[in-house]
Amino acid sequence: MEIVKAVILMLVLGGVIGLLLGIASVKLYVKPDTRVEDVLAMLPGYNCGGCGNPGCSGMAAKLVDGSATMDLCKPCKADMKEKINQYLKEYCA
């Protein structure tokens, strides 16, 4: 009889904790920041390191946080530089 009580207690406890976790996942949800991925998709993707960063992902991160400018990316074409600058003005200001 003790084992049945323990099993029932664990089922109830698991259900309550599961319900609380479900509610917490909805109430505490944080939208992911996709700005770095968006800028990375616009960069040429050569990972040449000419800008002084280890690759395009490092450059994208620095562009988003404001510690770099598009002038550092030599292989990027002028129209894409302008597009990235517009994106940065709109979403990272």
C-alpha positions in Angstrom: 0.0 0.0 0.0 2.9 2.4 0.7 4.2 1.9 -2.8 0.9 2.9 -4.3 0.8 6.1 -2.2 4.3 6.9 -3.3 3.5 6.4 -7.0 0.3 8.5 -6.7 2.3 11.2 -4.9 5.0 11.3 -7.6 2.3 11.5 -10.4 0.6 14.4 -8.7 3.9 16.1 -8.0 5.0 15.6 -11.6 1.7 17.0 -12.9 1.9 20.1 -10.7 5.5 20.8 -11.6 4.8 20.2 -15.3 1.9 22.6 -15.2 4.0 25.3 -13.5 6.8 24.8 -16.0 4.3 25.2 -18.9 2.9 28.4 -17.4 6.4 29.8 -16.8 7.5 29.0 -20.4 4.6 31.2 -21.7 5.0 34.0 -19.2 8.8 34.2 -19.2 9.3 33.8 -22.9 12.0 36.0 -24.4 12.1 36.7 -28.1 15.5 35.9 -29.6 17.6 38.7 -31.1 18.1 38.0 -34.7 19.9 41.2 -35.7 23.4 39.5 -35.9 22.1 36.7 -38.1 20.3 39.2 -40.3 23.4 41.3 -40.8 25.5 38.1 -41.3 23.2 37.1 -44.1 23.8 40.4 -45.9 27.6 40.2 -45.6 29.5 38.5 -48.5 30.5 35.5 -46.4 34.1 35.3 -47.5 35.4 35.1 -43.9 38.6 36.8 -45.2 39.5 38.6 -41.9 40.3 41.8 -43.9 38.2 43.8 -41.5 40.2 42.7 -38.5 37.6 40.2 -37.2 37.9 36.5 -37.2 35.2 36.2 -39.9 31.9 37.6 -41.1 30.1 36.6 -37.9 32.5 38.6 -35.8 32.1 41.6 -38.1 28.3 41.2 -37.9 28.3 41.2 -34.1 30.5 44.3 -34.0 28.3 46.1 -36.5 25.2 45.4 -34.4 26.7 46.6 -31.2 28.1 49.7 -32.9 31.8 49.1 -32.4 32.6 48.7 -36.2 31.5 50.4 -39.4 30.8 49.0 -42.9 33.9 50.7 -44.2 36.0 47.9 -42.8 34.5 45.2 -45.1 36.5 45.5 -48.3 34.8 42.7 -50.4 31.3 43.9 -49.7 29.7 45.7 -52.7 28.6 49.3 -52.3 24.9 48.5 -52.7 25.0 45.9 -50.0 27.0 48.3 -47.7 24.2 50.8 -48.1 21.6 48.1 -47.4 23.4 47.0 -44.3 23.8 50.6 -43.1 20.0 51.2 -43.6 19.3 48.0 -41.6 21.6 49.1 -38.8 20.0 52.6 -38.7 16.5 51.1 -38.5 17.0 48.2 -36.1 20.2 49.0 -34.1 19.8 52.7 -33.3 
